[in-house]
């Protein structure tokens, strides 16, 4: 497990017996998420099964 990882309440991390899962540095796992695959560095995952949270691209941000 990486450094600075946040795991929400009720989250489950389920690895296959023959291999572990990698949770990257700065990863965030949402409450009640079920993680069945590796989580990349600085990635936020949510849901059942856990999927990466989509972020807004720079093109969708309002201009000032």
Biotite code that builds the C-alpha atoms (Angstrom):
import biotite.structure as struc

atoms = struc.array([
    struc.Atom([0.000, 0.000, 0.000], chain_id="A", res_id=1, res_name="UNK", atom_name="CA", element="C"),
    struc.Atom([1.294, 3.430, -0.934], chain_id="A", res_id=2, res_name="UNK", atom_name="CA", element="C"),
    struc.Atom([1.814, 6.506, 1.208], chain_id="A", res_id=3, res_name="UNK", atom_name="CA", element="C"),
    struc.Atom([-0.951, 9.050, 1.956], chain_id="A", res_id=4, res_name="UNK", atom_name="CA", element="C"),
    struc.Atom([-3.755, 6.627, 1.046], chain_id="A", res_id=5, res_name="UNK", atom_name="CA", element="C"),
    struc.Atom([-7.317, 7.422, 2.199], chain_id="A", res_id=6, res_name="UNK", atom_name="CA", element="C"),
    struc.Atom([-9.766, 4.518, 2.575], chain_id="A", res_id=7, res_name="UNK", atom_name="CA", element="C"),
    struc.Atom([-13.398, 5.423, 3.260], chain_id="A", res_id=8, res_name="UNK", atom_name="CA", element="C"),
    struc.Atom([-15.579, 3.731, 5.865], chain_id="A", res_id=9, res_name="UNK", atom_name="CA", element="C"),
    struc.Atom([-16.925, 0.337, 4.825], chain_id="A", res_id=10, res_name="UNK", atom_name="CA", element="C"),
    struc.Atom([-14.632, -0.012, 1.797], chain_id="A", res_id=11, res_name="UNK", atom_name="CA", element="C"),
    struc.Atom([-13.590, -3.546, 0.865], chain_id="A", res_id=12, res_name="UNK", atom_name="CA", element="C"),
    struc.Atom([-10.279, -4.436, -0.779], chain_id="A", res_id=13, res_name="UNK", atom_name="CA", element="C"),
    struc.Atom([-10.489, -7.929, -2.278], chain_id="A", res_id=14, res_name="UNK", atom_name="CA", element="C"),
    struc.Atom([-7.379, -9.515, -3.796], chain_id="A", res_id=15, res_name="UNK", atom_name="CA", element="C"),
    struc.Atom([-7.071, -12.847, -5.558], chain_id="A", res_id=16, res_name="UNK", atom_name="CA", element="C"),
    struc.Atom([-5.204, -15.423, -3.425], chain_id="A", res_id=17, res_name="UNK", atom_name="CA", element="C"),
    struc.Atom([-2.370, -15.780, -5.946], chain_id="A", res_id=18, res_name="UNK", atom_name="CA", element="C"),
    struc.Atom([-1.624, -12.040, -6.246], chain_id="A", res_id=19, res_name="UNK", atom_name="CA", element="C"),
    struc.Atom([-2.061, -8.890, -4.200], chain_id="A", res_id=20, res_name="UNK", atom_name="CA", element="C"),
    struc.Atom([-3.452, -5.530, -5.205], chain_id="A", res_id=21, res_name="UNK", atom_name="CA", element="C"),
    struc.Atom([-1.353, -2.381, -5.543], chain_id="A", res_id=22, res_name="UNK", atom_name="CA", element="C"),
    struc.Atom([-2.795, 0.767, -3.989], chain_id="A", res_id=23, res_name="UNK", atom_name="CA", element="C"),
    struc.Atom([-0.735, 3.715, -5.263], chain_id="A", res_id=24, res_name="UNK", atom_name="CA", element="C"),
    struc.Atom([0.601, 6.761, -3.426], chain_id="A", res_id=25, res_name="UNK", atom_name="CA", element="C"),
    struc.Atom([-2.061, 9.391, -2.759], chain_id="A", res_id=26, res_name="UNK", atom_name="CA", element="C"),
    struc.Atom([-4.903, 7.061, -3.801], chain_id="A", res_id=27, res_name="UNK", atom_name="CA", element="C"),
    struc.Atom([-8.397, 7.614, -2.425], chain_id="A", res_id=28, res_name="UNK", atom_name="CA", element="C"),
    struc.Atom([-10.989, 4.871, -2.033], chain_id="A", res_id=29, res_name="UNK", atom_name="CA", element="C"),
    struc.Atom([-14.565, 6.025, -1.475], chain_id="A", res_id=30, res_name="UNK", atom_name="CA", element="C"),
    struc.Atom([-16.817, 4.823, 1.328], chain_id="A", res_id=31, res_name="UNK", atom_name="CA", element="C"),
    struc.Atom([-18.346, 1.379, 0.670], chain_id="A", res_id=32, res_name="UNK", atom_name="CA", element="C"),
    struc.Atom([-16.302, 0.914, -2.532], chain_id="A", res_id=33, res_name="UNK", atom_name="CA", element="C"),
    struc.Atom([-15.318, -2.634, -3.465], chain_id="A", res_id=34, res_name="UNK", atom_name="CA", element="C"),
    struc.Atom([-11.788, -2.639, -4.906], chain_id="A", res_id=35, res_name="UNK", atom_name="CA", element="C"),
    struc.Atom([-10.904, -5.662, -7.056], chain_id="A", res_id=36, res_name="UNK", atom_name="CA", element="C"),
    struc.Atom([-8.089, -4.184, -9.196], chain_id="A", res_id=37, res_name="UNK", atom_name="CA", element="C"),
    struc.Atom([-4.985, -2.043, -8.743], chain_id="A", res_id=38, res_name="UNK", atom_name="CA", element="C"),
    struc.Atom([-5.462, 1.648, -7.930], chain_id="A", res_id=39, res_name="UNK", atom_name="CA", element="C"),
    struc.Atom([-2.972, 4.002, -9.591], chain_id="A", res_id=40, res_name="UNK", atom_name="CA", element="C"),
    struc.Atom([-1.071, 6.816, -7.885], chain_id="A", res_id=41, res_name="UNK", atom_name="CA", element="C"),
    struc.Atom([-3.344, 9.809, -7.087], chain_id="A", res_id=42, res_name="UNK", atom_name="CA", element="C"),
    struc.Atom([-6.424, 7.983, -8.420], chain_id="A", res_id=43, res_name="UNK", atom_name="CA", element="C"),
    struc.Atom([-9.827, 8.203, -6.728], chain_id="A", res_id=44, res_name="UNK", atom_name="CA", element="C"),
    struc.Atom([-12.098, 5.167, -7.028], chain_id="A", res_id=45, res_name="UNK", atom_name="CA", element="C"),
    struc.Atom([-15.760, 4.822, -6.029], chain_id="A", res_id=46, res_name="UNK", atom_name="CA", element="C"),
    struc.Atom([-18.601, 2.347, -6.441], chain_id="A", res_id=47, res_name="UNK", atom_name="CA", element="C"),
    struc.Atom([-19.238, -1.369, -6.621], chain_id="A", res_id=48, res_name="UNK", atom_name="CA", element="C"),
    struc.Atom([-17.055, -2.494, -8.251], chain_id="A", res_id=49, res_name="UNK", atom_name="CA", element="C"),
    struc.Atom([-14.724, 0.455, -7.719], chain_id="A", res_id=50, res_name="UNK", atom_name="CA", element="C"),
    struc.Atom([-14.125, 2.576, -10.817], chain_id="A", res_id=51, res_name="UNK", atom_name="CA", element="C"),
    struc.Atom([-11.985, 5.681, -11.290], chain_id="A", res_id=52, res_name="UNK", atom_name="CA", element="C"),
    struc.Atom([-13.787, 8.937, -10.621], chain_id="A", res_id=53, res_name="UNK", atom_name="CA", element="C"),
    struc.Atom([-13.869, 11.026, -13.780], chain_id="A", res_id=54, res_name="UNK", atom_name="CA", element="C"),
    struc.Atom([-12.484, 14.529, -13.459], chain_id="A", res_id=55, res_name="UNK", atom_name="CA", element="C"),
    struc.Atom([-13.332, 17.611, -15.449], chain_id="A", res_id=56, res_name="UNK", atom_name="CA", element="C"),
    struc.Atom([-10.877, 18.434, -18.163], chain_id="A", res_id=57, res_name="UNK", atom_name="CA", element="C"),
    struc.Atom([-9.261, 21.860, -18.403], chain_id="A", res_id=58, res_name="UNK", atom_name="CA", element="C"),
    struc.Atom([-11.469, 22.580, -21.452], chain_id="A", res_id=59, res_name="UNK", atom_name="CA", element="C"),
    struc.Atom([-14.665, 22.412, -19.375], chain_id="A", res_id=60, res_name="UNK", atom_name="CA", element="C"),
    struc.Atom([-13.595, 24.895, -16.712], chain_id="A", res_id=61, res_name="UNK", atom_name="CA", element="C"),
    struc.Atom([-15.247, 28.319, -16.814], chain_id="A", res_id=62, res_name="UNK", atom_name="CA", element="C"),
    struc.Atom([-13.105, 31.232, -17.935], chain_id="A", res_id=63, res_name="UNK", atom_name="CA", element="C"),
    struc.Atom([-12.704, 34.333, -15.822], chain_id="A", res_id=64, res_name="UNK", atom_name="CA", element="C"),
])
